[in-house]
Every structure is written in C-alpha cells, then in structure tokens.
Amino acid sequence: MTTTGGSYLEQLNDVQRQAVTNTDGPVLVVAGPGSGKTRVLTFRIAHLIEKGTAPWEILSLTFTNKAAREMKERISKVVGSRAERVWAGTFHSIFARILRVEAEKIGYPSNFTIYDSDDTKSLVSTIIKEMNLDKNVYNANSIRSRISSAKSNLITPKLYADNEEFRAQDRMAKVPHLATIYQKYVMRCKRAGAMDFDDLLYRLFELLQKNPDNVLEKYRKKFKYILVDEFQDTNTLQYAIVRKLVNYEGSDRNICVVGDDAQSIYAFRGATIQNILDFEEDFQKHGIKVFKLEQNYRSTDHIVQAANELITYNARQIPKRIWSDKGEGQRIRIIKAMTDSEEGKRVSDTIMEQKNRFHLSNSDIAILYRTNSQSRIFEEHLRRLSIPYRVFGGLSFYQRKEVKDLIAYLRLIVNPRDEEAFRRVINFPKRGIGNSTIEKIANLANSKGISMWDALPEFGASGRSGKSIADFVDMITKSAKRADTANAYELAIYIAKRSGLIDLLKSDTTVEGMGRLENLNALLDGINAFVEEEATDVIGTEGTAPPDKSLASYLQNIALLTDFDNNENDGDHITLMSVHSAKGLEFKSVFVVGLEEKLFPSYMSMDSIEGLDEERRLFYVAVTRAEQFLTLSYANARYRYGSMRYNEPSRFLEEIPRQHVESTAGVRSASPEMSSMSNGGARIQGNFSRPRSAETSKVKVDPSTFKPSPHESIEAGMRVLHLKFGEGKVISVDGGKGNRVATIHFKDVDNPQRRIMLKFAKLQIL
C-alpha cells in the first residue's frame, strides 16, 4: 500500500529527516550502528520520486543483491510500483548491465561470460603450467590476488611491467614472471570473451574513460541522482567510477553516500577507509552537507557506550558519539576459560541459561568468531545440548561440482569462447577426449591467438576422439540454436540430458551420489523458478521492459550473487558465523569468542597501526550486533596447528570500561601464565583494568640472573621464582604429562594464588 503525503517523513527523527530532504548537491551521511541507515537511504529515494524525479534517473549502489531488494520493497511502500524502475543493485550487477549494452565499444561481446574465483584460479594455474613455472612458488591464489589488487588500483599490465618498484617486489618474492602472467591473463580473458569480477569495474572505467562523449555523457544524463550505501567498503576503483558518473568536475553533483568509518572492515578485499574519511574534503568546495546519525535504535546503553569507548583507541576517524534511549540493559559478561574446549562448553551452557532465563529463541542468538575454523568446538558442544545451529560460510550451493558442471555447459551455450567452461566439460562426462588431445587443442589456439572453440575446425582429429569432438560441437551448436526460441529452463533440461550428466548421476546409487543428483535437480528447479517468476528488476528507461528469461540473463544473475544473498533465516537455530559475515545483522544475544592476542586481533594485523585499527573496527562491528546481551569469551590455551598454545587475553578486552562489564570477583586481566581454574573452575569474570596493573607490568626479578628450571622438575612443596610474580610456593601439581598445571602461592601480589600451566611457565626452582 502506498503511503501518501508527508507521512513517511514523520517516521524519521530530526537528523534523519534532514538527510532525506536535502536532496541536491553532495551529501555525506555518517550512520552509526543501528541508527536507521537503510530507512534514510530508502526514504531519500522515495522522497526524490515524490518530488518528481523519474525513478530511472536514480542510481543506488549497494554491496548485496539482498540489500537492493529490501531497498526496493521499502521504497514501494511509499511510492508503489514506481520503485521497480529505480536502478538499484550491487556495483557489479549494475555495471554488468551497462557493459552488456556497451561492451562492444571496448572489444568484448555483449554475451561475455563472468568468471568466478574458481575460473580465475584455473586460468592462472593453466598459464603458470604453460610457462613451465613452479606452481609451489607461483601460487595461483597469491598471483590472482596480486592481479586483482592491480586492477582495483587501475594498474594495467603495461603499467605493472614498467613499474620498477613492483618488479623489485616480485623479485624479492621470487616470482619475477608475475608481470608476464598478468599480461597473459588479461589477454586470455579477452580472447575467451570473459570478465572476472574485477573486470566488471575495471572495464567499465575503461569504457567511460575511452568514450567520454557518447557513453559517459549518456549515463551522466541518465542518472541525475546517485546514492552509495556502505561507502566505507568501496575501493579506489569504485570511487573513481562514481566520481566520473557524478560529473565531479562539472556542475551536477547530486551524490549521497552513506556509511560508517568505524565499520570499515574489508581492507583485505581492497576496500579503503580513505574514501569515506576524505569524502567531505573532496566535495568541500561544492557545498557538501554532512549529517551524523548518532541515535542507536538497536542496543542498550552498556553495549553502546562500551563500543563508543572502544573505537576511540583508533587513530584517524570521523568523530561521533552514539547514544541509545533503550535503557542501561545488562552489563557485558566476560567468560574466561582454560582451554578452547572449555570455552565451547561455557558458551553453550550460557546459551542454555539465557534461553531458559530470558526465554530467547535460538534465532535470537549468534556466536561470532574471527576465523571460520573456530566453529568446530562450538558445534560439538551445541550438539551435546541438542541445540540446533546453522554455520554460515560453508561451501556455496553454486560451488558444488555437479552444479558447476551443468552451469559450465550453459555458459558454453551462451559463449562458446569461454575457455574455462570448455575445458571443464569437453570430456565430462567422459567421451574419449583425453588430456593430451585437449592440450593439443590449447596449443593450437595459443599459436593462432584464438579460442579453443574456434580452433576445433582446424584441429582435424581422427578416430574416436575426432568423432567425439564432432559430436560435442554438434551438441553445443544445436543447443545454441535452441537458445533463440527456448527459455533458460528448457535449455537446461535439454543439455542436462543430452550431455549425459543426468544419466551419470543416476548411475551412482550411493547416498553421496543421490545427494549430487538432488543438487542438480535443485539447480533445475531454481532455473524454472527464475523463468516463471514475474519480472521484479526492470532494466528499462521510461517504459517497462519485458522480463528477460533467457539463459544469458539467468547466468548473469547467479554469477553476481554475493556471499550474503543465500543467508536466509529459514528456521529456529543458533547462528554461527565470522564477524565479517555478521556485518549488517543483529541479534538479541551475541557471543564474541576467541578474544585472544594473535587470534582477535589477528597475528597478521599486529605489525602495523592500520592493521590493528581495522581489527578494532571488526571488534566494534561484532559488539554492535548485540541488542540486549553481549558475552565475550577467551581461552588461556588453545590447540592451534596441532599443538596446545598459550594465549594472552585480547587487548580489546582491556579497552572496554569496567563500569560496563559484569564483575563477579574483581579479577584482573590475566597474566600470560595465569589460568582460569582458580577456585575450582572457569567462571564469568570481568573488571579488566586499563592500563595494566603494577602487578602484571612491574618486573619482580632481575632477568640477568634468572635461570628457568625444566618444567618437568616442578613438584608440590618447592619454592620457585617467577619473573613477574617473584617468589612463590608450589601448593599442588595436577594434570597429565605435557599438560601439568601447578597451583602456586606467590608473595607480595594482590591475587597471590595462581594456576599456571607448567609447559608454558618459566619458573626457577629455589
């Protein structure tokens, strides 16, 4: 139902309303967590339409298709069906649409293939093999990442090859041929009529740069208003394209960017926080307006104020002070465990306690961790308590082999020059075309500078392989002709049967085989649903375009799915996911686990201020996912890389003010050797001090005279010396060999009785 008049504006607070109604000129909306960012963005678009702007003159760029869909749904509640004609989508999907229309101007076919990460890795591996390079030195993933970084920073293969600094870095890394690999990779993609994800940005910039009068001007006139969501996550290339489209040097600069510098967490993907930090300065002379959304509608006050204090430890940032009127709420709980297994048990027990005490549903609760490998411990303990859970971040449906096999056939029908699809299916199911034959076809194609498909007529194979190749060409050619009249589902059914994929999967009657057949049928069902559903994403101008149900349209849709587009909540389960995956979500109760130095913050971030700042922003994101209950946990010892390792508590724990932490025993932050087993077991503890107390920072013993004894020699009754705690007496020793723990009473410290794991301790027997 359409909301008329100004009633939608009445749903906004004062600052939100100003951000919505100031539509002309450059606008920066700094949106704290839970501050109604999406509402401002969608109401701003609705307001533009209500004021008379045509929907197709508005471009709204997001980072997930799910966010774009939700945006259109919200806009439609204000302006009705006109919302469908707004150009709203991810950077990659919007730019792919433009390239479909304009790609021939830069030498690409309009039906270009979009290579996913597996395709790009495969192509890089093929090039490394063809160049006779050591694949262990020239790691395909590392090379692919380096190429991606170059593209994101507008560095062409020639610029890369001519840059002595890059070449020196490559020589130091023992990969001196990287520039040649980059050059060959770009050439092979173009020859295959394929673009990788970076190309959807890189090639669009090239298109706009090379065609300023016809293409660039066309889209500048088309998009009178440009909005960018999650602006802190943009990279250099994305911002460069936006500046071109918004006519930065000209007179029309109706651009609105929304984001939060404190939630910039994707530097590893090429995102740069500088875009949002510098945006106000970039548009200062153009009369930029800045609005700060500081009221948090999500979390209670203890959580909000702890997050505020935490982020002040970062260096450069946009100053803001988030506040909440949802009451003080529960203080933050800190669970301290001796081992990672005990951490899993304590977290699971606390979840059960919260479910019973506060009547929380499973879906109200999330466990967030720094790395996906941490999920195993929590899965084990949740299963023991029969608590249903779901892990996000596993293998995507579209990455399963049987699904990728059929999709490769479909890609080849649309674009026979697609070399990665060609290699995947020319002999699958097996049809007598061996690897040596495939490599001969590849060598012929390389020698003539043509695609492998185009090389087939000149290949001239005889015997069984010659007949098999002819049958393969006939199958793909006839399928391509069917594409002129058949929809995506009809073509998919035809090729699944004709290729032999369905028969192959039916012949495997194992449980795994039946599962693979179910996956293939699920894919076919998905294609059928795509064909039958009504058009919901019109790419028209002033009129409504008919829905495109072609195979090419379907392939583009699934190629551009983001990590978050399949994370639908389809049941009552605990959510387990990495903090990166949790961005944009919220839960009544959040557990942030594994808060230890070198884990969170990650050891890879600890050699630079910038790296630690990003880790702190990641922790800030984790903390601000919580609405009512926030629990932080860490383990003194954890199995990593096959051995038990001792961990210090994360520095982030000390940066949370003690007045926001639930204190049970006045326990100070743990010293490096201190376990959590004092008084018989791990507890929920807190009262972390900042800075560290004199007890843990002052050296008690002269290091020059200190000589640690073998830990195997430590026994009950001995007097021992510790570098930090001084002299003490061993009360008892327990635990198995290799994991012995001593209870020691130290003199002259505030908390004299300590439990110390001997294999990590340095003690001198007196």
TORDO-499805 format. One line per field, with one value per residue (C-alpha): residue in one letter; x, y, z. Coordinates in steps of 0.5 Angstrom, whole numbers, plus 2048, in hexadecimal, padded with zeros to 3 digits. Example, Ala and Ser with C-alpha at 12.3 -4.5 7.8 and 13.67 -1.06 7.14 Angstrom:
type <- (a s)
u <- (819 81B)
v <- (7F7 7FE)
w <- (810 80E)
//
This chain:
type <- (m t t t g g s y l e q l n d v q r q a v t n t d g p v l v v a g p g s g k t r v l t f r i a h l i e k g t a p w e i l s l t f t n k a a r e m k e r i s k v v g s r a e r v w a g t f h s i f a r i l r v e a e k i g y p s n f t i y d s d d t k s l v s t i i k e m n l d k n v y n a n s i r s r i s s a k s n l i t p k l y a d n e e f r a q d r m a k v p h l a t i y q k y v m r c k r a g a m d f d d l l y r l f e l l q k n p d n v l e k y r k k f k y i l v d e f q d t n t l q y a i v r k l v n y e g s d r n i c v v g d d a q s i y a f r g a t i q n i l d f e e d f q k h g i k v f k l e q n y r s t d h i v q a a n e l i t y n a r q i p k r i w s d k g e g q r i r i i k a m t d s e e g k r v s d t i m e q k n r f h l s n s d i a i l y r t n s q s r i f e e h l r r l s i p y r v f g g l s f y q r k e v k d l i a y l r l i v n p r d e e a f r r v i n f p k r g i g n s t i e k i a n l a n s k g i s m w d a l p e f g a s g r s g k s i a d f v d m i t k s a k r a d t a n a y e l a i y i a k r s g l i d l l k s d t t v e g m g r l e n l n a l l d g i n a f v e e e a t d v i g t e g t a p p d k s l a s y l q n i a l l t d f d n n e n d g d h i t l m s v h s a k g l e f k s v f v v g l e e k l f p s y m s m d s i e g l d e e r r l f y v a v t r a e q f l t l s y a n a r y r y g s m r y n e p s r f l e e i p r q h v e s t a g v r s a s p e m s s m s n g g a r i q g n f s r p r s a e t s k v k v d p s t f k p s p h e s i e a g m r v l h l k f g e g k v i s v d g g k g n r v a t i h f k d v d n p q r r i m l k f a k l q i l)
u <- (800 803 804 802 803 809 807 80D 812 80E 811 818 81C 81E 825 822 81D 823 827 821 81E 825 825 829 831 836 833 837 833 837 833 835 833 82B 82A 825 829 825 81F 822 825 81E 81A 81F 81E 816 817 81A 815 80F 812 812 819 818 819 81E 822 824 82A 82B 831 832 836 831 82B 827 828 826 820 81E 81F 81A 815 815 815 80F 80B 80C 80B 808 80A 80F 814 815 818 81E 825 826 82B 833 838 83A 833 831 838 837 830 834 839 834 832 838 83E 83F 842 848 848 844 83E 837 836 83D 83E 83F 845 844 84A 84B 84B 850 855 854 856 85C 85E 85E 862 867 868 868 86E 872 872 872 86B 86D 871 86C 866 860 85C 861 862 85B 85A 860 85D 856 85A 85D 856 853 858 858 85E 85F 863 868 868 869 86F 872 872 879 876 871 876 87B 876 874 87C 87C 876 87A 874 878 873 86D 86C 86C 867 862 863 861 85C 858 859 856 850 84F 850 84B 846 846 847 848 845 84B 84A 842 845 84C 849 843 848 84C 845 844 84B 84B 844 843 83E 83A 83A 83C 838 832 832 833 82D 829 82B 829 82A 82F 82F 834 833 838 83D 843 843 845 84B 84F 84C 845 846 84A 844 83F 842 842 83B 839 83D 842 845 83E 838 834 836 830 833 831 836 834 839 83D 844 844 841 847 849 84A 851 853 84E 851 84D 850 84D 850 84A 846 84B 84D 846 844 84A 84A 843 844 844 83E 83A 83A 835 836 831 833 82E 830 82A 82A 824 827 82B 82A 82F 834 835 835 83A 83F 83F 840 846 849 849 84D 853 853 858 854 84C 846 844 83D 83A 835 82F 829 823 822 824 82A 829 82D 835 839 83B 843 844 84B 84C 853 852 84E 84A 848 847 842 83F 83E 83B 836 834 833 82F 82A 82A 828 822 81F 820 81E 81A 81E 81D 823 823 824 82B 831 838 83D 845 84B 84C 847 84C 84A 842 844 845 83E 83B 83D 83A 834 832 833 82E 829 829 828 82D 82F 836 837 83D 83D 83D 838 833 836 83D 83B 83E 838 834 83B 83B 834 835 83B 837 832 838 83B 834 834 83B 83F 845 845 84C 84B 844 846 84C 847 842 845 847 842 83E 844 843 84A 84E 854 858 85E 858 856 85D 85E 858 85A 861 85E 859 85F 863 85E 85B 854 850 850 849 84B 851 84D 84B 853 855 853 853 851 84F 84B 84D 84B 844 843 846 841 83B 83D 83D 836 833 835 834 82D 82C 82E 829 823 825 822 81B 81B 81C 821 81E 81C 823 826 822 824 82B 82B 828 82C 833 832 832 82B 82D 834 831 82B 830 833 82E 833 830 835 833 82C 82D 831 82B 827 82B 82B 823 823 827 822 81C 820 820 819 817 81B 817 810 811 80F 814 816 81C 81B 820 81C 81D 816 812 812 816 813 816 81D 81C 822 828 82D 828 828 82F 831 82C 82F 836 835 832 836 838 832 82D 82B 82C 824 822 81D 81D 81E 825 82B 830 837 83B 841 841 842 83C 837 838 831 82E 82B 829 827 82C 833 839 840 845 84D 84E 856 85C 85E 857 853 857 85A 861 861 85F 864 86A 866 862 85D 85C 85B 856 852 852 84F 84A 848 847 843 83E 83E 83C 837 833 830 829 829 82E 836 83A 842 846 84D 851 858 85A 858 85A 85D 861 861 864 861 863 862 85E 85E 857 856 858 851 84E 852 84F 848 847 846 83F 83C 83F 83B 840 840 846 84A 84F 854 856 85A 862 865 865 85F 85A 852 852 853 84D 84C 849 848 844 841 845 847 849 84F 854 857 85D 85F 860 867 866 867 86B 871 877 878 87E 885 884 88C 88C 886 887 881 881 87E 876 876 87A 875 872 86D 871 876 878 878 87A 876 878 872 86F 875 876 870 86F 86C 866 864 865 860 85E 861 868 869 863 865 862 865 862 867 866 86A 86C 86B 866 85E 85C 861 85E 85F 85E 864 865 86C 86E 86D 86F 876 878 87F 87F 882)
v <- (800 807 80C 813 81A 81B 816 812 818 817 811 814 818 81F 81D 817 81C 821 81B 819 820 823 820 825 825 821 81E 819 815 812 80D 809 802 801 809 807 808 804 808 80E 80C 809 80F 813 810 810 817 818 815 818 81F 81D 819 814 80D 80B 811 80F 80A 807 802 7FD 7F7 7F2 7F0 7EF 7F6 7F8 7F4 7F6 7FE 7FD 7FA 7FF 805 801 802 80A 80B 804 800 806 803 7FE 802 805 803 7FF 7FA 7F8 7FB 7F5 7F4 7FB 7FC 7F5 7F7 7FD 7F9 7F4 7FA 7FE 7F8 7F8 7FF 7FC 7F6 7F1 7ED 7EF 7E8 7E8 7E3 7E5 7E1 7DF 7DE 7D6 7D8 7DE 7D9 7D4 7D8 7DB 7D4 7D2 7D8 7D6 7CF 7D1 7D6 7D0 7D3 7D0 7D0 7D0 7D6 7D9 7D8 7D9 7DC 7E1 7E3 7E4 7E9 7ED 7EE 7EF 7F5 7F8 7F8 7FB 801 802 7FF 7FC 7F6 7FB 800 7FA 7F8 7FF 800 7FE 7FE 7F9 7F5 7F5 7F3 7ED 7EB 7EB 7E7 7E2 7E3 7E7 7E5 7E8 7EE 7E9 7E4 7EB 7EC 7E5 7E5 7EB 7E9 7E2 7E5 7EA 7E4 7E0 7E6 7E5 7EA 7E9 7ED 7F2 7F3 7F5 7FB 7FC 7FB 800 805 804 804 80B 80E 80C 80E 815 818 812 80D 811 817 813 810 816 819 813 812 819 817 812 80E 80A 805 802 808 806 7FF 802 801 806 804 804 80B 80D 80B 80E 815 814 813 818 81D 81F 825 827 82B 825 821 81E 819 816 811 80D 80A 809 809 805 800 7FF 7F8 7F6 7F8 7F1 7F2 7F8 7FD 803 807 80E 80E 810 814 818 819 81F 823 820 824 82A 82F 82C 82E 827 826 821 81D 819 813 812 80F 808 804 7FD 7FC 7FE 803 7FF 7FC 803 806 801 801 808 808 802 806 80C 808 808 80E 812 811 816 818 816 814 80E 80E 80A 80B 804 804 801 7FA 7F4 7F5 7F2 7EB 7E8 7E1 7DE 7D7 7D3 7D0 7D0 7CA 7CD 7D4 7D0 7CD 7D3 7D7 7D1 7D1 7D8 7D8 7D3 7D7 7DD 7D9 7D7 7DD 7E2 7DE 7DF 7DB 7D8 7DD 7E3 7E0 7E1 7DE 7E2 7E1 7E3 7DD 7D8 7D2 7D4 7D2 7CA 7CB 7CF 7CA 7C4 7C7 7C9 7C2 7BF 7C4 7C3 7CA 7CB 7CF 7D1 7D3 7D9 7D9 7D2 7CF 7D3 7CF 7D2 7D0 7C8 7C4 7C2 7C9 7CC 7C6 7C8 7CF 7CE 7CB 7D1 7D6 7D3 7D3 7DB 7DC 7D6 7DA 7D9 7D5 7D3 7D0 7CD 7CA 7C7 7C4 7C2 7BB 7BB 7B6 7B2 7B2 7AF 7B6 7B5 7BB 7BA 7BC 7C2 7C5 7C4 7C8 7CD 7CE 7CF 7D4 7D8 7D7 7DB 7DF 7DD 7D9 7D1 7D1 7D5 7D0 7CA 7CA 7CB 7C5 7BF 7BA 7B3 7AC 7AC 7B3 7B6 7B3 7B5 7BC 7BD 7BA 7BF 7C5 7C3 7C3 7CA 7CD 7CA 7CC 7D3 7D3 7D1 7D7 7DB 7D8 7D5 7D8 7D6 7D0 7CD 7CD 7CB 7C5 7C3 7C4 7C0 7BA 7BB 7BC 7B5 7B9 7B6 7AF 7B0 7B2 7AD 7A7 7A9 7A6 7A8 7AD 7B2 7B0 7B1 7B8 7BA 7B8 7BC 7C2 7C2 7C2 7C7 7CC 7CA 7CC 7D2 7D4 7D2 7D7 7DC 7DB 7DB 7E1 7E8 7ED 7F0 7F4 7F8 7FB 800 807 80B 805 7FE 7F9 7F1 7ED 7E9 7E2 7E0 7DB 7E1 7E5 7DF 7DE 7E5 7E5 7DF 7E2 7E8 7E5 7E8 7E4 7E6 7E5 7DE 7DF 7DF 7DD 7D7 7D4 7D5 7D4 7D7 7DB 7D9 7DE 7E2 7E9 7EB 7E8 7EB 7F2 7F5 7F0 7F0 7EB 7EC 7E8 7E8 7E4 7E6 7E0 7DF 7E6 7E5 7E8 7E6 7E3 7E9 7EE 7E9 7E8 7EA 7F1 7F2 7F5 7FC 801 801 7F9 7FA 7FF 7FB 7F5 7FA 7FC 7F5 7F4 7FA 7F7 7F1 7F5 7F9 7F3 7F2 7F4 7F2 7ED 7ED 7E8 7E8 7E2 7DF 7D9 7D9 7D3 7D1 7CC 7CF 7CC 7C5 7C8 7CB 7D2 7D7 7DE 7E5 7E8 7ED 7F4 7F6 7F3 7F8 7FE 7FC 801 7FD 800 7FD 7F6 7F1 7F0 7E9 7E9 7EF 7EB 7EF 7EE 7E7 7E7 7E3 7DD 7DD 7D8 7D9 7D3 7D6 7D4 7CE 7D0 7D5 7DB 7E1 7E6 7EE 7F4 7F5 7FA 7FF 801 7FA 7FA 7FB 7F3 7F1 7F6 7F7 7F2 7EF 7EB 7ED 7EA 7E9 7E5 7E1 7DA 7D6 7CE 7C9 7C9 7C1 7C2 7C6 7C3 7C5 7C8 7CB 7D2 7D6 7DC 7E0 7E6 7EA 7E7 7E6 7E0 7DB 7D4 7CF 7CC 7C7 7C4 7C0 7BE 7B9 7B9 7BF 7C3 7C3 7C9 7CC 7D0 7D5 7DA 7E0 7E5 7ED 7ED 7EF 7E8 7E3 7DC 7DB 7D5 7D4 7CF 7CD 7CB 7D3 7D5 7D8 7D6 7D6 7D1 7D4)
w <- (800 7FE 804 801 803 808 80D 80B 80E 814 816 816 81B 81A 817 813 810 80E 80B 807 805 803 7FC 7F8 7F8 7FB 802 807 80C 811 814 81B 81C 81D 81B 815 810 80B 80D 80B 804 802 804 801 7FA 7FC 7FD 7F6 7F3 7F7 7F5 7ED 7EC 7E7 7EA 7E4 7E6 7EC 7ED 7F4 7F5 7FB 7FC 7FC 7F8 7FE 801 7FA 7FA 801 7FF 7F9 7FE 803 7FD 7FA 801 800 7F8 7F6 7EF 7ED 7F2 7ED 7E8 7EC 7EA 7F1 7F1 7F3 7F0 7EC 7EA 7E7 7E4 7E1 7DE 7DB 7D8 7D5 7D1 7CF 7D0 7C8 7C9 7CC 7C8 7CC 7CA 7CD 7D0 7D4 7D9 7E0 7E3 7EB 7EF 7ED 7E6 7E7 7EB 7E6 7E0 7E5 7E6 7DF 7DD 7E2 7E0 7D8 7DA 7DE 7E5 7EB 7EE 7F5 7F4 7F0 7F4 7F0 7F5 7F7 7F0 7EF 7F5 7F2 7EC 7EF 7F3 7ED 7E9 7EF 7EF 7E8 7E6 7DF 7DD 7DA 7E0 7E4 7E0 7DF 7E7 7EA 7F1 7EF 7EB 7F1 7F6 7F1 7F1 7F9 7F9 7F4 7EF 7E9 7E4 7E7 7E2 7DC 7E0 7E1 7D9 7D7 7DC 7D9 7D2 7D3 7D7 7D1 7CC 7D0 7D0 7D7 7DD 7E4 7EA 7EA 7E3 7E4 7E7 7E3 7DC 7DE 7E0 7D9 7D6 7D9 7D8 7D1 7CF 7D2 7CD 7CC 7D1 7D7 7D6 7D4 7DB 7DF 7DC 7DD 7E5 7E8 7EF 7F1 7F8 7FB 801 806 803 808 804 7FD 7FA 7F6 7EF 7F1 7F4 7ED 7E9 7EE 7ED 7E6 7E6 7EA 7E6 7EB 7E7 7E4 7E7 7E9 7EF 7F2 7F6 7FD 801 807 80B 812 812 819 815 80F 810 808 807 805 7FF 7FD 801 803 809 806 801 807 80B 805 802 806 804 7FD 7FC 801 7FB 7F8 7FF 802 807 80D 811 817 819 820 824 824 824 825 82B 832 836 839 832 82E 833 833 82B 82C 830 82D 826 829 829 821 81E 819 819 818 81F 821 828 827 82C 82E 832 833 83A 83D 83C 83E 83F 83B 83D 83C 83C 83E 83C 83D 836 830 831 838 834 830 836 83A 834 832 83A 83A 834 837 83D 839 835 83C 840 83B 836 830 82A 826 821 826 827 823 824 820 81F 81C 817 815 817 81E 81D 81F 826 827 822 826 82D 82A 827 82E 831 82B 829 821 81E 817 815 80F 80B 808 801 7FD 7F9 7F3 7F4 7F5 7EF 7EC 7EC 7E9 7E3 7E1 7E1 7DD 7D8 7D8 7D8 7D2 7CE 7CF 7CE 7CA 7CB 7D3 7D4 7DB 7D9 7D3 7D7 7DC 7D8 7D2 7D5 7DA 7DA 7D7 7D0 7CE 7CD 7D1 7D5 7CF 7CA 7CE 7CF 7C7 7C6 7CB 7C8 7C1 7C4 7C7 7C1 7BD 7C2 7C2 7C7 7C8 7C5 7BF 7BE 7BD 7B6 7B5 7B9 7B5 7BA 7B7 7BA 7C1 7C3 7BC 7BD 7C4 7C2 7BD 7C1 7C6 7C1 7BF 7C6 7C7 7C1 7C1 7C8 7C6 7C0 7C5 7C9 7C4 7C6 7CD 7D3 7D9 7DC 7D5 7D3 7DA 7DA 7D2 7D4 7DA 7D7 7D0 7D4 7D8 7DE 7E1 7DF 7E2 7E9 7E9 7E8 7EF 7F4 7FA 7FF 7FC 7F5 7F7 7FA 7F4 7F0 7F4 7F4 7EC 7ED 7F2 7ED 7E7 7EC 7ED 7E6 7E5 7EB 7E7 7E1 7E4 7E9 7E7 7E5 7EB 7E9 7E2 7DF 7DB 7D9 7D9 7D8 7DB 7D7 7D6 7DB 7D8 7DA 7D5 7D7 7D7 7DC 7E1 7E0 7E2 7E8 7EB 7E9 7ED 7F4 7FA 800 804 7FF 801 808 809 810 80F 816 81D 81E 821 81C 81C 817 816 819 811 80F 815 813 812 816 81D 823 82A 82D 82A 82C 829 82A 82A 82C 82D 82A 823 822 823 822 81C 81C 815 817 81D 819 817 81B 815 815 81D 81C 817 81B 821 81C 81B 822 822 81D 821 827 824 821 828 82A 832 834 832 834 833 834 833 835 838 834 82D 828 822 81C 820 827 82D 82D 833 831 835 835 82F 830 82E 835 839 835 837 83D 843 845 83F 841 846 84B 850 853 852 84E 84A 843 842 842 83D 841 845 844 846 84A 851 856 852 84B 846 847 844 846 845 848 842 844 840 840 842 84A 84D 84F 848 845 84A 849 850 84F 84B 844 844 84A 849 846 845 847 843 844 845 84B 84F 854 85A 860 85C 85D 856 853 84D 849 84A 851 855 85A 85B 85E 85A 85D 858 851 84D 846 841 83E 83A 83D 844 848 84E 854 857 85C 85B 860 85F 85A 85A 858 85B 859 851 84D 848 842 843 83C 83A 841 842 84A 84D 853 859)
//
